[in-house]
Amino acid sequence: MKDVLAIAEETLASAEDRLRALIRAALENQRYSDVAKLAPLADAVLQVMKTARSGYAGLSSVHAAAAQGGGNDKHALPQFTAEPTIPLGPDLAYPRFERHGDKLVKVAWSKKDRREYEHRASADVIFRIAELFQRDRGLGTPFKMDSLMPFKSRSGAEIPSYQAYLALAWFRSLGAVEPRGDNGYAIVVDGLRRAIENAWNDFPDSLTK
């Protein structure tokens, strides 16, 4: 019989796949308010999977250390119980995206500095990145960010790399772009520029709440 944690991980992976499929279907049918509701759920499941994997790895290493010490090492358990729970809250809460007027804001957590930080980009920059993705790479064609950079605005000004990566992160959270392992990323919806603009128009403005 499979290990219970392996079964749990398979269950979570299946749930994430199903949520991603629902997000794609919502995008294809232009149900952007549904995308905004589903994307955080899919991301939360993914973060739980990552947390479970890191916890399982920590547990395995403790058991291995205890076995090497004959199972009588009194210091092994306290080291385990004090360790992997520290980043749990921030890992589950970040990153998150907010709309502040005509700006997209990514709120993330710095593990190094143990604090929040923000990256911002205008809606025009976000739409321009979507336009360039769509122009340079077709549906389902893998691409790497380094091969497309630097991105430039319509006026020819270079778009800062952090803003390009902010746009990519938001597109991924919407399910419009998906990772492709060592091959980078791929667009998975038709009409990326239009889909992103419609998603933006449906994105509640935090400044007006």
SEVEX-958474 format. One record per atom (N, C-alpha, C): residue in three letters; x negated, y, z negated. Coordinates in steps of 0.2 Angstrom, whole numbers, padded with zeros to 4 digits, always signed. Layout:
ALAXYZ;...
END
This chain:
MET-0004-0006+0000;MET+0000+0000+0000;MET-0004+0006+0000;LYS-0002+0011+0004;LYS-0006+0018+0004;LYS-0006+0021-0003;ASP-0012+0025-0004;ASP-0012+0029-0010;ASP-0007+0034-0010;VAL-0004+0036-0015;VAL+0002+0040-0016;VAL+0000+0047-0013;LEU-0006+0049-0014;LEU-0008+0056-0012;LEU-0008+0056-0004;ALA-0011+0050-0001;ALA-0011+0050+0006;ALA-0004+0050+0009;ILE+0001+0047+0006;ILE+0008+0047+0008;ILE+0011+0054+0007;ALA+0009+0057+0002;ALA+0012+0064+0001;ALA+0009+0069+0006;GLU+0002+0068+0008;GLU-0001+0072+0013;GLU+0003+0071+0020;GLU+0004+0065+0021;GLU+0008+0063+0028;GLU+0015+0067+0028;THR+0018+0067+0022;THR+0025+0070+0021;THR+0024+0077+0023;LEU+0019+0080+0019;LEU+0018+0088+0020;LEU+0017+0089+0028;ALA+0012+0085+0031;ALA+0010+0086+0038;ALA+0016+0086+0042;SER+0021+0081+0041;SER+0027+0080+0045;SER+0031+0086+0044;ALA+0032+0089+0038;ALA+0036+0094+0037;ALA+0033+0101+0040;GLU+0027+0101+0040;GLU+0024+0107+0044;GLU+0025+0107+0051;ASP+0024+0101+0054;ASP+0025+0100+0061;ASP+0033+0101+0063;ARG+0037+0099+0059;ARG+0044+0101+0060;ARG+0046+0108+0060;LEU+0043+0112+0055;LEU+0044+0119+0054;LEU+0041+0122+0060;ARG+0035+0120+0063;ARG+0032+0123+0068;ARG+0036+0122+0075;ALA+0039+0117+0075;ALA+0044+0115+0081;ALA+0050+0120+0081;LEU+0052+0121+0075;LEU+0058+0126+0074;LEU+0056+0133+0076;ILE+0050+0135+0074;ILE+0048+0141+0075;ILE+0047+0142+0083;ARG+0044+0137+0086;ARG+0044+0138+0094;ARG+0050+0138+0097;ALA+0055+0134+0094;ALA+0062+0134+0097;ALA+0065+0141+0096;ALA+0064+0144+0090;ALA+0067+0151+0089;ALA+0064+0156+0093;LEU+0057+0156+0094;LEU+0054+0160+0099;LEU+0057+0160+0106;GLU+0057+0154+0108;GLU+0060+0153+0115;GLU+0067+0155+0116;ASN+0071+0155+0111;ASN+0078+0157+0111;ASN+0078+0165+0109;GLN+0073+0168+0108;GLN+0072+0175+0105;GLN+0076+0176+0099;ARG+0076+0171+0094;ARG+0079+0172+0088;ARG+0073+0174+0083;TYR+0071+0180+0084;TYR+0065+0182+0080;TYR+0066+0183+0073;SER+0072+0185+0070;SER+0074+0185+0063;SER+0073+0178+0060;ASP+0074+0173+0064;ASP+0073+0166+0061;ASP+0066+0164+0061;VAL+0062+0167+0066;VAL+0055+0166+0066;VAL+0052+0169+0059;ALA+0054+0175+0058;ALA+0052+0178+0052;ALA+0053+0174+0045;LYS+0059+0171+0045;LYS+0061+0167+0039;LYS+0057+0160+0039;LEU+0055+0157+0045;LEU+0052+0151+0045;LEU+0045+0151+0044;ALA+0042+0156+0047;ALA+0034+0156+0047;ALA+0031+0156+0040;PRO+0034+0160+0035;PRO+0031+0159+0028;PRO+0032+0152+0025;LEU+0037+0149+0027;LEU+0038+0142+0024;LEU+0033+0137+0027;ALA+0032+0138+0034;ALA+0027+0134+0037;ALA+0020+0135+0034;ASP+0018+0141+0033;ASP+0012+0143+0030;ASP+0011+0141+0023;ALA+0017+0141+0019;ALA+0016+0139+0012;ALA+0015+0131+0012;VAL+0018+0127+0016;VAL+0017+0120+0017;VAL+0010+0119+0018;LEU+0007+0123+0023;LEU+0000+0122+0025;LEU-0005+0123+0019;GLN-0003+0128+0015;GLN-0007+0130+0010;GLN-0007+0125+0004;VAL-0001+0122+0003;VAL+0000+0116-0002;VAL-0004+0110+0000;MET-0004+0109+0007;MET-0009+0103+0009;MET-0016+0105+0008;LYS-0018+0111+0009;LYS-0025+0112+0008;LYS-0027+0112+0001;THR-0022+0114-0004;THR-0023+0114-0011;THR-0024+0106-0013;ALA-0019+0102-0010;ALA-0019+0095-0012;ALA-0025+0092-0010;ARG-0028+0093-0004;ARG-0034+0090-0002;ARG-0040+0092-0006;SER-0040+0099-0008;SER-0046+0101-0012;SER-0046+0098-0019;GLY-0039+0097-0022;GLY-0039+0094-0028;GLY-0040+0086-0028;TYR-0039+0083-0023;TYR-0040+0076-0022;TYR-0048+0075-0022;ALA-0051+0079-0018;ALA-0058+0079-0017;ALA-0062+0080-0024;GLY-0059+0085-0028;GLY-0062+0086-0035;GLY-0061+0080-0039;LEU-0055+0077-0039;LEU-0053+0071-0043;LEU-0058+0065-0041;SER-0059+0064-0035;SER-0063+0059-0033;SER-0070+0060-0035;SER-0073+0066-0035;SER-0080+0067-0037;SER-0081+0066-0044;VAL-0076+0068-0048;VAL-0076+0067-0056;VAL-0076+0059-0057;HIS-0072+0055-0054;HIS-0071+0048-0055;HIS-0078+0045-0053;ALA-0081+0047-0048;ALA-0088+0045-0046;ALA-0093+0046-0051;ALA-0093+0052-0054;ALA-0098+0054-0059;ALA-0097+0050-0065;ALA-0090+0049-0067;ALA-0089+0045-0073;ALA-0091+0038-0072;ALA-0090+0035-0066;ALA-0092+0028-0064;ALA-0100+0027-0065;GLN-0104+0032-0063;GLN-0111+0032-0063;GLN-0113+0032-0070;GLY-0109+0036-0074;GLY-0111+0036-0081;GLY-0109+0031-0086;GLY-0106+0025-0083;GLY-0103+0020-0086;GLY-0096+0021-0089;GLY-0093+0027-0087;GLY-0086+0028-0089;GLY-0086+0031-0096;ASN-0092+0032-0100;ASN-0092+0035-0106;ASN-0094+0042-0107;ASP-0095+0045-0102;ASP-0097+0052-0102;ASP-0091+0057-0104;LYS-0092+0060-0110;LYS-0087+0064-0113;LYS-0086+0071-0110;HIS-0091+0072-0106;HIS-0091+0079-0103;HIS-0088+0079-0096;ALA-0086+0073-0093;ALA-0084+0073-0086;ALA-0077+0076-0086;LEU-0072+0074-0090;LEU-0065+0076-0089;LEU-0065+0084-0090;PRO-0068+0087-0096;PRO-0067+0094-0096;PRO-0069+0098-0090;GLN-0075+0096-0087;GLN-0077+0099-0081;GLN-0072+0099-0075;PHE-0068+0093-0075;PHE-0063+0093-0070;PHE-0057+0097-0071;THR-0055+0097-0077;THR-0048+0100-0079;THR-0049+0108-0078;ALA-0055+0110-0079;ALA-0056+0117-0079;ALA-0058+0120-0072;GLU-0058+0116-0067;GLU-0061+0118-0061;GLU-0056+0120-0055;PRO-0052+0116-0052;PRO-0049+0118-0046;PRO-0043+0122-0046;THR-0040+0124-0052;THR-0034+0127-0053;THR-0035+0135-0052;ILE-0041+0137-0053;ILE-0042+0145-0053;ILE-0040+0148-0046;PRO-0041+0146-0040;PRO-0039+0149-0034;PRO-0032+0148-0032;LEU-0028+0144-0036;LEU-0022+0141-0033;LEU-0017+0147-0032;GLY-0016+0151-0036;GLY-0011+0157-0035;GLY-0013+0161-0029;PRO-0019+0164-0029;PRO-0021+0168-0023;PRO-0021+0164-0016;ASP-0023+0158-0016;ASP-0023+0154-0010;ASP-0015+0153-0007;LEU-0011+0152-0012;LEU-0004+0152-0010;LEU+0000+0158-0008;ALA-0003+0164-0011;ALA+0001+0170-0010;ALA-0002+0174-0004;TYR-0008+0172-0001;TYR-0011+0176+0004;TYR-0013+0171+0010;PRO-0014+0174+0016;PRO-0012+0181+0018;PRO-0005+0182+0019;ARG-0003+0188+0018;ARG+0004+0190+0020;ARG+0004+0196+0024;PHE+0009+0197+0028;PHE+0010+0203+0033;PHE+0015+0207+0031;GLU+0014+0214+0032;GLU+0019+0219+0031;GLU+0019+0224+0036;ARG+0025+0227+0037;ARG+0025+0233+0042;ARG+0026+0239+0038;HIS+0021+0244+0039;HIS+0022+0250+0036;HIS+0022+0255+0042;GLY+0028+0257+0044;GLY+0030+0262+0049;GLY+0027+0259+0056;ASP+0022+0262+0059;ASP+0020+0259+0065;ASP+0014+0255+0064;LYS+0012+0253+0058;LYS+0006+0249+0057;LYS+0008+0242+0054;LEU+0004+0237+0057;LEU+0004+0231+0054;LEU-0001+0230+0049;VAL+0001+0227+0043;VAL-0004+0227+0037;VAL-0005+0220+0035;LYS-0011+0217+0035;LYS-0012+0211+0033;LYS-0015+0211+0026;VAL-0012+0208+0021;VAL-0014+0208+0014;VAL-0018+0202+0013;ALA-0024+0202+0011;ALA-0028+0195+0010;ALA-0031+0195+0003;TRP-0034+0190+0002;TRP-0038+0189-0005;TRP-0045+0188-0004;SER-0049+0192-0007;SER-0057+0191-0006;SER-0059+0186-0012;LYS-0061+0180-0010;LYS-0063+0175-0015;LYS-0070+0178-0019;LYS-0074+0181-0014;LYS-0080+0184-0017;LYS-0079+0190-0022;ASP-0075+0194-0021;ASP-0074+0200-0025;ASP-0068+0199-0030;ARG-0064+0193-0029;ARG-0058+0192-0033;ARG-0053+0198-0033;ARG-0051+0200-0028;ARG-0046+0205-0027;ARG-0043+0206-0020;GLU-0038+0209-0020;GLU-0034+0210-0013;GLU-0038+0215-0009;TYR-0037+0214-0002;TYR-0040+0219+0002;TYR-0035+0219+0008;GLU-0035+0225+0012;GLU-0030+0226+0017;GLU-0034+0227+0024;HIS-0031+0225+0029;HIS-0033+0227+0036;HIS-0027+0230+0039;ARG-0028+0235+0043;ARG-0022+0238+0047;ARG-0023+0239+0054;ALA-0018+0239+0058;ALA-0019+0240+0065;ALA-0012+0243+0067;SER-0012+0248+0072;SER-0006+0251+0075;SER-0002+0246+0079;ALA+0004+0247+0080;ALA+0008+0242+0084;ALA+0006+0242+0091;ASP+0003+0248+0093;ASP+0001+0249+0100;ASP-0005+0244+0101;VAL-0010+0243+0096;VAL-0015+0239+0096;VAL-0013+0232+0096;ILE-0008+0230+0092;ILE-0005+0223+0092;ILE-0003+0221+0099;PHE+0001+0226+0102;PHE+0004+0224+0108;PHE-0001+0223+0114;ARG-0006+0228+0113;ARG-0012+0227+0118;ARG-0015+0221+0118;ILE-0017+0218+0112;ILE-0020+0212+0111;ILE-0016+0206+0114;ALA-0009+0206+0112;ALA-0005+0201+0115;ALA-0005+0202+0123;GLU-0005+0208+0126;GLU-0005+0209+0133;GLU-0012+0206+0136;LEU-0017+0207+0132;LEU-0024+0205+0135;LEU-0024+0197+0134;PHE-0022+0194+0129;PHE-0021+0187+0128;PHE-0018+0184+0134;GLN-0012+0187+0135;GLN-0007+0184+0141;GLN-0011+0185+0148;ARG-0014+0191+0149;ARG-0017+0192+0155;ARG-0023+0187+0156;ASP-0027+0186+0151;ASP-0033+0182+0152;ASP-0033+0175+0151;ARG-0027+0173+0148;ARG-0027+0166+0147;ARG-0019+0164+0147;GLY-0018+0158+0151;GLY-0011+0156+0153;GLY-0009+0152+0147;LEU-0002+0150+0148;LEU+0001+0146+0143;LEU-0003+0140+0142;GLY-0005+0138+0135;GLY-0008+0132+0134;GLY-0015+0131+0135;THR-0018+0137+0138;THR-0025+0136+0140;THR-0029+0139+0134;PRO-0034+0134+0132;PRO-0038+0136+0126;PRO-0042+0142+0127;PHE-0043+0146+0122;PHE-0048+0152+0122;PHE-0051+0153+0116;LYS-0057+0156+0116;LYS-0061+0158+0110;LYS-0061+0165+0110;MET-0060+0168+0104;MET-0060+0175+0103;MET-0067+0178+0106;ASP-0073+0175+0104;ASP-0079+0178+0107;ASP-0079+0179+0114;SER-0076+0174+0118;SER-0076+0175+0125;SER-0072+0180+0128;LEU-0067+0183+0124;LEU-0063+0188+0126;LEU-0065+0195+0124;MET-0069+0195+0119;MET-0071+0202+0116;MET-0077+0205+0119;PRO-0077+0212+0119;PRO-0073+0216+0115;PRO-0066+0218+0119;PHE-0061+0219+0115;PHE-0055+0221+0118;PHE-0055+0228+0118;LYS-0051+0231+0124;LYS-0051+0238+0125;LYS-0044+0240+0126;SER-0043+0246+0123;SER-0036+0249+0124;SER-0035+0252+0131;ARG-0029+0254+0133;ARG-0028+0256+0139;ARG-0032+0262+0141;SER-0035+0266+0136;SER-0039+0272+0138;SER-0046+0270+0138;GLY-0048+0264+0137;GLY-0055+0261+0138;GLY-0058+0261+0131;ALA-0055+0263+0126;ALA-0059+0263+0119;ALA-0059+0256+0116;GLU-0064+0254+0113;GLU-0065+0248+0111;GLU-0061+0247+0104;ILE-0057+0241+0104;ILE-0053+0240+0098;ILE-0058+0236+0093;PRO-0058+0238+0087;PRO-0062+0235+0082;PRO-0060+0228+0081;SER-0065+0223+0080;SER-0064+0216+0080;SER-0060+0214+0075;TYR-0060+0218+0069;TYR-0056+0215+0063;TYR-0048+0216+0065;GLN-0047+0222+0069;GLN-0040+0223+0071;GLN-0038+0217+0076;ALA-0042+0215+0081;ALA-0041+0209+0085;ALA-0039+0203+0081;TYR-0043+0202+0076;TYR-0042+0196+0072;TYR-0036+0196+0068;LEU-0034+0202+0066;LEU-0028+0204+0062;LEU-0022+0202+0067;ALA-0022+0204+0073;ALA-0017+0202+0078;ALA-0016+0195+0079;LEU-0022+0192+0080;LEU-0022+0184+0081;LEU-0019+0181+0075;ALA-0021+0183+0069;ALA-0018+0180+0063;ALA-0010+0181+0062;TRP-0008+0187+0064;TRP+0000+0187+0064;TRP+0003+0183+0070;PHE+0000+0183+0076;PHE+0003+0179+0081;PHE+0003+0171+0079;ARG-0002+0169+0075;ARG-0002+0162+0072;ARG+0003+0161+0067;SER+0004+0166+0063;SER+0009+0166+0058;SER+0016+0165+0061;LEU+0017+0168+0067;LEU+0024+0168+0070;LEU+0025+0161+0074;GLY+0019+0158+0075;GLY+0019+0151+0079;GLY+0019+0153+0086;ALA+0017+0159+0088;ALA+0016+0160+0095;ALA+0009+0158+0098;VAL+0004+0158+0094;VAL-0003+0155+0095;VAL-0004+0150+0090;GLU-0007+0145+0093;GLU-0009+0139+0088;GLU-0017+0138+0089;PRO-0020+0135+0084;PRO-0027+0133+0084;PRO-0028+0127+0088;ARG-0033+0126+0091;ARG-0035+0121+0095;ARG-0042+0118+0093;GLY-0043+0118+0087;GLY-0049+0115+0085;GLY-0056+0118+0087;ASP-0060+0115+0090;ASP-0067+0118+0092;ASP-0065+0122+0098;ASN-0060+0121+0102;ASN-0058+0124+0108;ASN-0055+0131+0107;GLY-0054+0133+0100;GLY-0052+0140+0099;GLY-0044+0140+0097;TYR-0041+0143+0102;TYR-0033+0144+0101;TYR-0030+0144+0108;ALA-0023+0143+0108;ALA-0019+0143+0114;ALA-0013+0146+0113;ILE-0010+0150+0118;ILE-0004+0153+0118;ILE+0002+0147+0119;VAL+0007+0147+0115;VAL+0012+0142+0116;VAL+0019+0144+0117;VAL+0019+0151+0119;VAL+0026+0153+0121;VAL+0025+0157+0127;ASP+0030+0157+0131;ASP+0030+0161+0137;ASP+0031+0168+0136;GLY+0028+0173+0140;GLY+0029+0180+0139;GLY+0027+0182+0132;LEU+0021+0181+0130;LEU+0018+0183+0123;LEU+0019+0190+0122;ARG+0018+0194+0126;ARG+0018+0202+0125;ARG+0025+0203+0123;ARG+0030+0201+0127;ARG+0037+0202+0125;ARG+0039+0199+0119;ALA+0037+0193+0118;ALA+0039+0190+0111;ALA+0037+0193+0105;ILE+0030+0196+0106;ILE+0027+0199+0100;ILE+0031+0206+0099;GLU+0032+0210+0104;GLU+0036+0216+0103;GLU+0043+0215+0100;ASN+0046+0210+0102;ASN+0053+0209+0100;ASN+0052+0207+0092;ALA+0047+0203+0091;ALA+0046+0201+0084;ALA+0045+0207+0079;TRP+0041+0211+0082;TRP+0039+0218+0079;TRP+0046+0222+0077;ASN+0050+0222+0082;ASN+0056+0226+0082;ASN+0061+0223+0076;ASP+0060+0217+0075;ASP+0064+0213+0070;ASP+0061+0213+0063;PHE+0055+0215+0063;PHE+0051+0215+0057;PHE+0053+0221+0052;PRO+0056+0220+0046;PRO+0058+0225+0042;PRO+0052+0230+0040;ASP+0053+0236+0040;ASP+0048+0241+0038;ASP+0048+0242+0030;SER+0043+0240+0027;SER+0042+0240+0020;SER+0043+0247+0017;LEU+0041+0252+0021;LEU+0041+0259+0019;LEU+0048+0262+0018;THR+0053+0258+0021;THR+0060+0261+0021;THR+0065+0257+0016;LYS+0062+0252+0012;LYS+0065+0249+0008;LYS+0067+0253+0001;
END
